[in-house]
Amino acid sequence: RPESIGLLPDGASPEAKNRGNSTNGQEITSFTVSQAFRTRAYWIMAIASSLWSMIGTGITFNIQPIFMEHGFTVENAATWFTISAGASAIAFLISGILADRVRLNFLLSFGLMGLMAGIFLLIYFPSLLVGYASAIALGIGNSFFFTVLATLYVRFYGRTHLGKIRGTMTTILVASSALGPFIMGFLNDQFGGYGVSLWGFVAVVSPMIFLALLATRPKTPHQAGNQIN
């Protein structure tokens, strides 16, 4: 704990020094893992995380054949990675600032918009410019999503059981990342292209953009134990 060596969490005011767990000067009561499971925000983040991990990994593993399917080269696909990484690095600086000023559910929804925009652009792109635009969209969406992922749990659930709560989410992320490339590869073998899997991803991400807005700060652990909130 930062307090044990005379420091404070980022953003906390000096007056918050003796308040225990705090974020931006606000008192936070820590949730246990079972209490976190009873909150709406946890499961919305779990679904969003599984989609980002599954789709992001699937596209990353298959971006070369996707480009070649549209008549472009392996070198073009390699450039796609560079553009995506650059867009993500810049957007991380912006999303980190916004995380202290904008509600996290809005940022989560925006990150999912970036994911869906990137998928749409990969379904059909008549020029390299459009293909590279998908890299920018996915890079920006990636940075906003993972900024929320790094911020939401400590801000909503406190620090006492943070490791256990984040650990359950890591399990979901790892399992989903293994599923994405398999789905895309299997459907490509069955239908002779990546269009079916990409349209399927659009179908599942679209409702999550709106559902993400419901990922608001939960009530107290006692209230969470009685009902989903």
N, C-alpha and C positions, 0 to 999 in steps of 0.2 A: 504494500500500500504506500502511495506517495507520502501520506501523513506520517508514516513511521520514521521518515528521515527529514521531516520538516518541510515537505513540499505539498503542493496541491494539484489536483487533476487540472488539465488544461481548461482554461476558461473560468475556473472557480475564483470567486472573490476572496480576499483575506478574511472577511467575516465568516466565510464558510468553513474555516479551518477546523473547528470543533464540532462540525455537524455530522461527521461520519461520512457515509457514501453520499456524494453530491456531484451534480453536473450542472455547470453554469449557475452555481449558487442555489440550485433547487434540491430540496431534500428528496432522497430516493430510498424507498424501502426495498430491500433485496428480495427477489422471488427465488424459491427453490425450483428445481427442474420440473417437478410435478405441477407446481403452480403455474409455471410458464407454459406448460402443455395445455392448460385450461384457458389460455388467452387467445383471442382472435389473431392478434398481430403475429404470434409465433408461427401459426400455421400458414398465414399468408406469406410470410417470409420463407417458410419451408417450401411452399409450392413455387414461389418466384425463384428461389435459389436452385431448386431442382431443374426448372426450365432453363435458367441461364447456363447452368453447368452442362446440361444435356445438349442444348442447342449450340452453345458456344464451342464446346469440345467437338461436336459433330461437324460443324462448319470448318473449324480449324484443321481437322484431320482430312477433310474432303475438298478443301478449297482448290487444290491443284486440279483434280479431275472436273470440278465444277467449271473452272476457267476453260479447260480444254474442251468441255462439252459445248461451250459457246464459241469455240473457234480461236481461243487465245492461247498463249504459250505458258510454259512452266515459269519462265522469267517474269511474266506478267503477274502470275500468282505469288511469286516471291516478293514482288513490289507491293502487293496487297498487304502483306504482313508488316512491311515497313511503315506504310501509311497508317494502318490500324494502330500500331504501337505508338506512333507519333501523336495521333489524335487522342489516344487514351492518356498519354502522359500529360498533355496540355489540359485535357478535361479534368484530370484528377486534381490539379491545382484549383480549378474553378469549383468543382463539386465539394472539395474539402472546405472551402470558404462558405459555400452555400449551406453546408450541413449545420453550421452554427446560426444560420439566419432564416432558413426555410424549413417547413415541416417535412420530416423524413418520408412520410407517405407520399408527398408530392414528388420528391426526388426519386423515390422508388418507381412511381408511375412513369416518370420521365425516362428513367433507365430502361424500362420495358418498351417504351415507345422507340427508343434507339434500337433495341433488339429487333422489333418488328419491322422498322424501316430498313434495317440492314438485310433482313430476310427477303423482303419485297424486292429490293434492288438486285438480289442474287437470282431471283426466279427468272427474270428476263432482263438482260442488259445488252443493248445493241452496240455499246461502245465501251472502251476501257474506262472512260470518264465515269460512266454509271457504275461499273464494277468497283472502281476505286472509291466512289461515293459510299458504297456499301461498307467499305473498310472504315471510313470516317464515322458513319452512323453506328456501327458496332463498337468502335473504339470509344466513342462518347458514351454510349449506353452502358458499356462495360464499366467505365470509370464511375459513373453515377451509381450503378447498382452496387459495386463493391465498396464504395464510400458508405452507403447506407448499411451494408452488411457489417462493416467494421464499427459502425456508430450505434446502430439501433439497440443492440442487446444490452450494452452497458447503460444506455440512456433509459431504456424501458424497464430493465430487470435488475439493475444494480450490479455491484461487483462481487458480492460474497460468493455466489454460485456461478459466476460468469464462465469459468472454464468448463463446467459440466454442461451448461446450456449451449455454449458454442461448440462443444464436442459433439453433441447430438446433431447439430447442423452440419458439421464437417463430414459426418457419416453420410448424410443425405447428399452432400455435394460430390463426394467420391463415388458413391453408387450411381448417381445420375450421369457423371462424366463418362462412366464406362458404357452407359446405355446409348448415348447419343450417336457415336460412330457406328455402333452395331445397327441401329435403326436406319440410318442413312445408307449404309452399305447394303443391308438386306433389301430395302425398298428399291434401291438402284438396280440390284440384280433382278428383282421381280418385274420392274416396269421400264427398265432401260434408260433411266435418267433420274435426276435428283428433284425434279419438279414436285412429285407426290410428297416426298418427305418435307420439302420446304413449305408447301401449302399446308401440310398438316401442322407444322410448327406455327404458322400464322394463325391457324384456327385455335390453337391452345393458348397462344400469347395474347391474342386480342382481348378476351374477357379479363385477363389478369391485369391489364392496364387500368381498368376501372376498379377491379377488386382490390388493387394495391392501395387505393385511396382509403380503404377501411382499416389499414394497418396503423391505427392510432395508439397512443400511449394507453396501456391497460390500467385498470383501477388498482386498488391495493391488493396484495396477495390474498387477504381474507375474502374479499369480494370475488377475486378470480377463482377461488376454491369453490364458490357456490354456483358460478355460471360462466359461460364463455362471454368475454367482454372485449 
